[in-house]
Amino acid sequence: MDTFLRWSHPDLLEERLLHCAAIWQVLEALAIDPAAVPPPARGPVSPLTWNGLSLLMSSARVQPERPTVFNLGNSTAAALLLCLLDPGEAVADPLDPAQWLFWLVPRQRFHAERQSIGLQPLLRAQGEGLSRGQLAVALAQLVAQA
């Protein structure tokens, strides 16, 4: 399947495909059947509900030539799930779970009118982020607190 995807969509870093890859990483981490979640019409923001918790997912990638910014959308979701493709020194591969970092942030931690956040302010406010393997536990903890 990986070969087919790379053949049929050679630019997996295109905004919508990158967002699809981010959603796929989250679905895999949370053991959600992909058939239960429609693919986004466009990126980089889309809703997701998990165990009654409404999330707004936003994806971005590290690009040396421009600042990394997450779109926070205009949502009443309980929390934001920010997904970052950061390949480090490797070639960017949105299908590689090791290249993704995630931040799970309750919506009330951001000003209600805030529409975006850069990576550096996010790091200062929320820390280094989670790996895909840590995501399910962090979400379960957030659901338990709600």
C-alpha positions as CSV (number, residue, x, y, z in Angstrom):
1,M,0.0,0.0,0.0
2,D,2.8,2.4,0.8
3,T,4.3,1.9,-2.7
4,F,0.9,2.6,-4.3
5,L,0.3,5.7,-2.2
6,R,3.7,7.1,-3.1
7,W,3.2,6.3,-6.8
8,S,-0.3,7.8,-7.0
9,H,0.4,10.8,-4.8
10,P,4.1,11.7,-5.2
11,D,3.8,14.8,-3.0
12,L,2.6,13.5,0.4
13,L,3.7,16.9,1.8
14,E,0.9,18.7,0.0
15,E,-1.3,20.3,2.6
16,R,-4.4,18.0,2.4
17,L,-2.4,14.8,2.1
18,L,-0.2,15.9,5.0
19,H,-3.3,16.5,7.1
20,C,-4.7,13.1,6.0
21,A,-1.4,11.5,7.2
22,A,-1.7,13.3,10.5
23,I,-5.3,12.1,11.0
24,W,-4.2,8.6,10.0
25,Q,-1.4,8.7,12.7
26,V,-4.0,9.7,15.3
27,L,-6.5,7.0,14.2
28,E,-3.8,4.4,14.4
29,A,-2.7,5.6,17.9
30,L,-6.3,5.6,19.2
31,A,-7.3,2.3,17.4
32,I,-10.1,4.1,15.6
33,D,-11.5,2.3,12.5
34,P,-10.7,4.7,9.6
35,A,-14.0,3.8,8.0
36,A,-15.7,5.7,10.9
37,V,-13.9,9.0,10.1
38,P,-14.3,10.7,6.7
39,P,-11.1,12.0,5.1
40,P,-10.8,15.8,5.2
41,A,-12.0,17.8,2.2
42,R,-9.0,20.0,2.7
43,G,-6.4,20.6,5.3
44,P,-5.0,21.5,7.8
45,V,-7.9,21.6,10.3
46,S,-10.7,19.0,11.0
47,P,-12.9,17.8,13.9
48,L,-12.6,14.5,15.6
49,T,-14.6,13.1,18.6
50,W,-13.0,10.4,20.8
51,N,-14.8,8.9,23.8
52,G,-17.1,11.9,24.0
53,L,-14.3,14.5,23.8
54,S,-14.6,16.9,20.9
55,L,-11.2,17.7,19.3
56,L,-10.0,20.0,16.7
57,M,-7.1,18.6,14.8
58,S,-4.6,20.9,13.2
59,S,-1.5,19.7,11.3
60,A,1.7,21.5,10.2
61,R,5.2,20.5,9.2
62,V,8.6,21.9,10.0
63,Q,10.0,23.8,7.0
64,P,13.3,25.5,7.3
65,E,12.4,28.3,4.9
66,R,9.3,29.5,6.8
67,P,7.8,29.6,10.3
68,T,5.8,26.6,11.5
69,V,2.2,27.7,12.3
70,F,-0.8,25.8,13.5
71,N,-4.2,27.0,12.4
72,L,-6.5,26.9,15.5
73,G,-9.7,27.4,13.5
74,N,-12.9,28.8,14.9
75,S,-14.2,25.9,17.0
76,T,-15.9,25.2,20.3
77,A,-14.0,21.9,20.6
78,A,-13.0,20.9,24.1
79,A,-9.4,20.5,23.1
80,L,-6.9,21.0,20.3
81,L,-4.8,18.2,18.9
82,L,-1.8,19.7,17.1
83,C,0.1,17.4,14.9
84,L,3.6,18.2,13.7
85,L,5.6,16.4,11.1
86,D,9.2,17.0,12.1
87,P,11.6,14.7,10.3
88,G,14.7,16.1,11.9
89,E,17.6,15.4,9.6
90,A,15.8,12.6,7.8
91,V,13.8,13.0,4.6
92,A,10.2,14.0,5.5
93,D,7.9,11.0,5.4
94,P,4.4,11.6,6.8
95,L,3.8,7.9,6.8
96,D,6.5,7.4,9.4
97,P,5.0,7.6,12.9
98,A,8.4,8.4,14.4
99,Q,8.4,11.8,12.5
100,W,5.3,13.1,14.2
101,L,4.8,15.0,17.4
102,F,1.5,15.8,19.1
103,W,0.2,18.4,21.5
104,L,-3.1,18.0,23.3
105,V,-4.2,21.3,24.6
106,P,-7.5,22.1,26.3
107,R,-9.2,24.9,24.3
108,Q,-9.5,27.2,27.3
109,R,-5.7,27.5,27.5
110,F,-5.9,29.7,24.4
111,H,-7.6,33.0,24.1
112,A,-11.0,32.4,22.5
113,E,-10.2,34.7,19.5
114,R,-6.8,33.2,18.8
115,Q,-6.7,31.7,15.3
116,S,-3.2,30.4,15.1
117,I,-0.1,29.6,17.1
118,G,3.6,29.3,16.0
119,L,5.7,26.3,17.0
120,Q,8.0,28.3,19.3
121,P,5.2,29.8,21.4
122,L,3.6,26.3,21.5
123,L,6.9,24.8,22.7
124,R,7.3,27.5,25.4
125,A,3.7,27.0,26.6
126,Q,3.2,23.3,26.3
127,G,6.6,21.6,26.2
128,E,8.1,19.2,23.7
129,G,5.0,17.3,22.6
130,L,4.0,13.7,22.6
131,S,5.0,10.7,20.4
132,R,2.3,8.7,18.7
133,G,2.7,6.0,21.3
134,Q,1.9,8.5,24.2
135,L,-1.2,10.0,22.5
136,A,-3.9,7.5,23.7
137,V,-2.9,7.7,27.3
138,A,-2.8,11.5,27.2
139,L,-6.3,11.6,25.6
140,A,-7.7,9.2,28.1
141,Q,-6.3,11.4,30.9
142,L,-8.0,14.4,29.4
143,V,-11.3,12.6,29.0
144,A,-11.1,11.5,32.7
145,Q,-10.5,15.1,33.8
146,A,-13.5,16.4,31.8
